[in-house]
Amino acid sequence: MKYVDEFRDPDLGRTLSREILATVEPGRHYKVMEVCGGHTHAIYKYGLDDLLPDCVELVHGPGCPVCVIPMGRVDDAIAIAHQPGVIFTCFGDMVRVPGSQGSLLEAKARGADVRMVYSPLDALRIARANPDREVVFLAIGFETTAPSTALTLKRARAEGVENFSCICNHVTIVPPLRALLESPDLRLDGFIGPGHVSTVVGARPFQFIPSAYGKPIVVSGFEPLDVLQGVHMVLRQLAEGRCEVENQYSRVVPYEGNPRALAVMEEVFALRPHFEWRGLGFISQSGLRLSDAYADLDAEQRFAVPGVRVADPKACQCGEVLKGVIKPWECKVFGTACTPERPIGTCMVSSEGACAAYYNFGRFAREREVV
Amino acid sequence: MTEPTACATIEAGCITCGDVAVPMTVVSLDDERGLALCEATDGARSTVETGLVAGVDAGEVLLVHAGTALAHLGPDALPSGEVVWA
């Protein structure tokens, strides 16, 4: 079958693995960052790192939407969830992200009406069905998810649903990549670019990576062969002395992205001057708020929120993991105090988080090696 | 207390939080409201926003994330099953 099965073929995977081995320069160590949590998940799920030569190191990037939410924003969400008459809606993993006073799931246990939804449209449906309640949707995610929130807000406006509002935590992918490239403690040779974010923004926004920083980037899909081919294309650029944006995922990602999605985001959102990322600190123009035209649907204006910055727990090293400075298992609390069942840090919450992905798929292989 | 299950379709993780987009087949269309009833490979059906993709037809495959179609996919874009990588 076209498009998917070919990209899961183990024989082709072994062939590609041999081609990668033939591409690397003897004695050279390569550090390639996969930006997106979906790639991290695929790498551990399929054991792709075992198919790479030892000299090719994959570094996990900051592209997991829940991993980068700072504690203060979780506290703001919980404060709204506890308001009388509020139905608080959010995606499934977000309910387990710890704030300074617990998670939304714990807020639910204490009596707040917190409901998990699959899409913003589901949250709007809850608002329609409960006209006497205030329904708040916690919007998180990169440019993949932001258009969905934007369309829902437009729909709420068009249908006159007045009891619906949104606390916006959408973030954009380019500013954190720029921050990582400016970071002195991280030396990368190239990037595997995010596939689904690029469905919306296209491959064009990543042009600054080769032009300003001299690093190759290959936008890649999420099937195992997509990721291996992406790594191969990065290594081939390095071997041939090239440095450009390449699109491995061209069967889905157009170079210019999805113009309709970009237009609806432009209408509904505006850039915040700065936004805090867990572990990375404040990054300029990296977060979205609702535009002035949609301010009446902004839950941060409709409800009082603490808006307090809260430092990450001292034991948590999510910041170093998100920057690729340490591997998940090098964190002091990995797999002991911090597990997917009881996460301390955000990277252990979502299955796309580097720590949770490694905990679920990779730790047994490593334990065998260590033993 | 049980763990969240509403979105637990991949290894107990939320596919929307995980930035995962899935191929879904269009079953029927509501052009007036810009919505489509779509079916995933496991047979689960859900309502999908089609405002970001032009000219959607019944029977075609869309790439869907958070209840919103992001792109058209080819008619053969559905996987026939999981594989084991040894």
Chai-1 contact restraints between the chains, C-beta under 6 A:
chainA,res_idxA,chainB,res_idxB,connection_type,confidence,min_distance_angstrom,max_distance_angstrom,comment,restraint_id
A,M1,B,D76,contact,1.0,0.0,6.0,A-B,restraint_1
A,M1,B,S80,contact,1.0,0.0,6.0,A-B,restraint_2
A,K2,B,D76,contact,1.0,0.0,6.0,A-B,restraint_3
A,Y3,B,A77,contact,1.0,0.0,6.0,A-B,restraint_4
A,V4,B,P79,contact,1.0,0.0,6.0,A-B,restraint_5
A,D5,B,S80,contact,1.0,0.0,6.0,A-B,restraint_6
A,R8,B,V83,contact,1.0,0.0,6.0,A-B,restraint_7
A,P10,B,W85,contact,1.0,0.0,6.0,A-B,restraint_8
A,G38,B,D19,contact,1.0,0.0,6.0,A-B,restraint_9
A,G38,B,V20,contact,1.0,0.0,6.0,A-B,restraint_10
A,Y46,B,W85,contact,1.0,0.0,6.0,A-B,restraint_11
A,P65,B,C17,contact,1.0,0.0,6.0,A-B,restraint_12
A,P65,B,D19,contact,1.0,0.0,6.0,A-B,restraint_13
A,V66,B,C17,contact,1.0,0.0,6.0,A-B,restraint_14
A,F91,B,C14,contact,1.0,0.0,6.0,A-B,restraint_15
A,F91,B,T16,contact,1.0,0.0,6.0,A-B,restraint_16
A,F91,B,C17,contact,1.0,0.0,6.0,A-B,restraint_17
A,G92,B,P4,contact,1.0,0.0,6.0,A-B,restraint_18
A,G92,B,A6,contact,1.0,0.0,6.0,A-B,restraint_19
A,G92,B,C7,contact,1.0,0.0,6.0,A-B,restraint_20
A,G92,B,C14,contact,1.0,0.0,6.0,A-B,restraint_21
A,D93,B,C14,contact,1.0,0.0,6.0,A-B,restraint_22
A,D93,B,C17,contact,1.0,0.0,6.0,A-B,restraint_23
A,V95,B,P4,contact,1.0,0.0,6.0,A-B,restraint_24
A,M116,B,P4,contact,1.0,0.0,6.0,A-B,restraint_25
A,M116,B,A6,contact,1.0,0.0,6.0,A-B,restraint_26
A,Y118,B,C7,contact,1.0,0.0,6.0,A-B,restraint_27
A,Y118,B,T16,contact,1.0,0.0,6.0,A-B,restraint_28
A,S119,B,A66,contact,1.0,0.0,6.0,A-B,restraint_29
A,S119,B,G67,contact,1.0,0.0,6.0,A-B,restraint_30
A,L121,B,G67,contact,1.0,0.0,6.0,A-B,restraint_31
A,T144,B,D19,contact,1.0,0.0,6.0,A-B,restraint_32
A,T144,B,H65,contact,1.0,0.0,6.0,A-B,restraint_33
A,T145,B,A66,contact,1.0,0.0,6.0,A-B,restraint_34
A,P147,B,L52,contact,1.0,0.0,6.0,A-B,restraint_35
A,S148,B,A66,contact,1.0,0.0,6.0,A-B,restraint_36
A,S148,B,T68,contact,1.0,0.0,6.0,A-B,restraint_37
A,L151,B,E49,contact,1.0,0.0,6.0,A-B,restraint_38
A,L151,B,G51,contact,1.0,0.0,6.0,A-B,restraint_39
A,H196,B,D19,contact,1.0,0.0,6.0,A-B,restraint_40
A,H196,B,A21,contact,1.0,0.0,6.0,A-B,restraint_41
A,T199,B,L70,contact,1.0,0.0,6.0,A-B,restraint_42
A,T199,B,A71,contact,1.0,0.0,6.0,A-B,restraint_43
A,V252,B,A71,contact,1.0,0.0,6.0,A-B,restraint_44
A,N258,B,L52,contact,1.0,0.0,6.0,A-B,restraint_45
A,R260,B,L52,contact,1.0,0.0,6.0,A-B,restraint_46
A,A261,B,L52,contact,1.0,0.0,6.0,A-B,restraint_47
A,S350,B,G13,contact,1.0,0.0,6.0,A-B,restraint_48
A,S350,B,C17,contact,1.0,0.0,6.0,A-B,restraint_49
A,S350,B,G18,contact,1.0,0.0,6.0,A-B,restraint_50
A,S351,B,E11,contact,1.0,0.0,6.0,A-B,restraint_51
A,S351,B,G13,contact,1.0,0.0,6.0,A-B,restraint_52
A,S351,B,G18,contact,1.0,0.0,6.0,A-B,restraint_53
A,E352,B,G18,contact,1.0,0.0,6.0,A-B,restraint_54
A,N360,B,E11,contact,1.0,0.0,6.0,A-B,restraint_55
